[in-house]
Amino acid sequence: MSRRQLSPFALLRPQPPRACRTLRRPFTSGANSTNSTNSSRRVNRAAIATISLSGLVYAMTCQKPIRLDARSLAELDERTKREKGVDEHSPMRLRMEEFIREQQKAIVFELEKLDGKSFREDTWTREKGGGGISCVLQEGNVFEKAGVNISVVYGTLSKPAIAKMKANHKNLADANELDFYALGLSMVLHPRNPMAPTVHLNYRYFETMKADGTPQAWWFGGGTDLTPSYLFDEDAVHFHKTIKEACDKHNKEYYPRFKKWCDEYFCNTHRGESRGIGGIFFDDLDETVADADNSFAFIQDCLKSFLPSYLPIMERRKDMPYTEKEKEWQQVRRGRYVEFNLVHDRGTAFGLNVPGSRVESILMSLPLTASWRYMYEPEPRSREQRLVDVLKNPKEWV
């Protein structure tokens, strides 16, 4: 692909003949100029529209095929959102982006009500296209650290990156470079109270692009999982039951398949135990599984199920009494959480290796405090040991 940085306007609008360039807005002044000004504006808009349409037709018929690099596509997408908005006919990347922005606001609103403190909101942009909004709460009343982030990335995959990703995504094209688009909503909540579980959520969309900016390959991915320090069976059942109901609306095979995938993926293999008590996890949700619209509908139901799956648990656990020893156990379990994220998580590794990535947002998932104690083992037949037993042998909760 040509690496020239071209504006979408230049790509779609070849310069008109010199005679057309003499069109100018007439100069007017004084109170009686309003009608004349409005009339001239209408003429100008019609003329510009005619030029744009004729330019597009000319580009399609007389020039080489339009070629868009990642940055040019980012500019074109921003223009589309600004001028036309987003509807069911818009590209899937824009529909998914609009949806996760709405959900970020809804989730942050409910978490602020629960905690009583406000999130800090940081808006950031990437030079090559995209950006995001990071909403982070530290040292709150309920949450020691909580982050609800969205990110939008336009970029280019190198040949080694393509080869590595093809191990899990067979429909990627063989090429020296591939422009890509990735977006997602990521959330990790670390409560203060060791009786209240940590929760993780991520739903994302990824596509690689042809030279004209249309998708070459696409897929959805994501999931959510619960990581308690102290296990309450009723919480585990509620969490899994709510997720299963969202999955069953679309395909009754989704929950058992994605629950198993979650248990296998979120595993500290060097410890021989799962990170938490699971949930669902999936990747490669592409046209071989369902079409884009049905997959998007599934993602929407899963993400909307988060608040009903987690808030009732927090209402039960956030104010429970606990001891210093129980807080110490929470710190040890958080250490295991950090180990997984930094050693095994593909999303963290991918994000840190994208040029220009925002490291603070990527590492938002790490807890504010954690500990590593040498040869720390829970007492036999204790609540702590019961949790470890379940992490070593994942259960079916529903």
Secondary structure, DSSP 8 states (H G I E B T S, - for coil): -------HHHHH-----GGGGG-------SGGGHHHHHHHHHHHHHHHHHHHHHHHHHHHHHS------HHHHHHHHHHHHHHT---TTS-HHHHHHHHHHHHHHHHHHHHHHHHSS--EEEEEE-TTSEEEEEEEEES-SSEEEEEEEEEEEEEEEEHHHHHHHTTT-TTS---SEEEEEEEEEEEEEEESSTTS-EEEEEEEEEEEE-TTSSEEEEEEEEEEEEE-SS--HHHHHHHHHHHHHHHHTT-TTHHHHHHHHHHHHSEETTTTEESSS-EEEEEEESTTTS-HHHHHHHHHHHHHTHHHHHHHHHHHHTT----HHHHHHHHHHHHHHHHHHHHT-HHHHHHHHSTT--HHHHGGGS-S-----TT----TTSHHHHHHHHHHS-----
